[in-house]
Amino acid sequence: MDQVYRGSLTLAFILLDFYIWITGGVISSIIAFVFGIIILFSRILSS
């Protein structure tokens, strides 16, 4: 169950990243990209 929750949370972050990237702002897209990498690394470490 925890794995499913974490997967859907990651998917939500990816969609948020994509939305921010499409809507513009270079700074916000960089922040979103950094967040995405942090999420990805935490997923790899926790698995």
Backbone torsions as a table, in degrees:
resi	resn	phi	psi	omega
1	MET	NA	-42.5	179.7
2	ASP	-61.3	-37.3	179.7
3	GLN	-64.5	-41.4	178.4
4	VAL	-64.0	-44.3	179.1
5	TYR	-61.1	-46.3	-179.4
6	ARG	-65.5	-38.5	177.8
7	GLY	-63.1	-44.7	179.5
8	SER	-68.5	-34.2	176.7
9	LEU	-64.8	-42.9	177.2
10	THR	-63.3	-41.9	177.7
11	LEU	-61.2	-41.6	177.1
12	ALA	-62.0	-41.2	176.6
13	PHE	-64.0	-41.3	177.8
14	ILE	-62.2	-44.9	177.9
15	LEU	-63.0	-39.5	177.3
16	LEU	-64.0	-44.3	175.6
17	ASP	-56.1	-48.1	-178.3
18	PHE	-62.2	-43.3	178.4
19	TYR	-61.4	-47.7	178.4
20	ILE	-61.8	-42.8	-179.6
21	TRP	-62.6	-43.0	178.9
22	ILE	-67.0	-43.2	-175.3
23	THR	-73.6	-6.3	170.5
24	GLY	114.9	-129.5	-177.3
25	GLY	28.4	106.4	180.0
26	VAL	-61.4	-45.2	-178.4
27	ILE	-61.3	-47.4	-179.4
28	SER	-65.4	-34.1	177.5
29	SER	-70.2	-36.1	175.1
30	ILE	-64.2	-45.4	177.7
31	ILE	-59.0	-44.9	178.9
32	ALA	-62.8	-40.0	178.1
33	PHE	-63.4	-45.1	176.9
34	VAL	-61.0	-44.9	176.7
35	PHE	-58.3	-44.0	178.5
36	GLY	-59.4	-42.4	177.7
37	ILE	-65.6	-42.2	177.9
38	ILE	-60.3	-45.5	177.8
39	ILE	-61.0	-44.7	180.0
40	LEU	-61.2	-47.1	178.9
41	PHE	-63.3	-41.2	178.4
42	SER	-64.5	-33.9	176.2
43	ARG	-67.4	-43.6	179.6
44	ILE	-64.0	-43.3	-179.2
45	LEU	-68.0	-36.2	-176.9
46	SER	-80.2	-19.8	-178.3
47	SER	-75.8	NA	NA
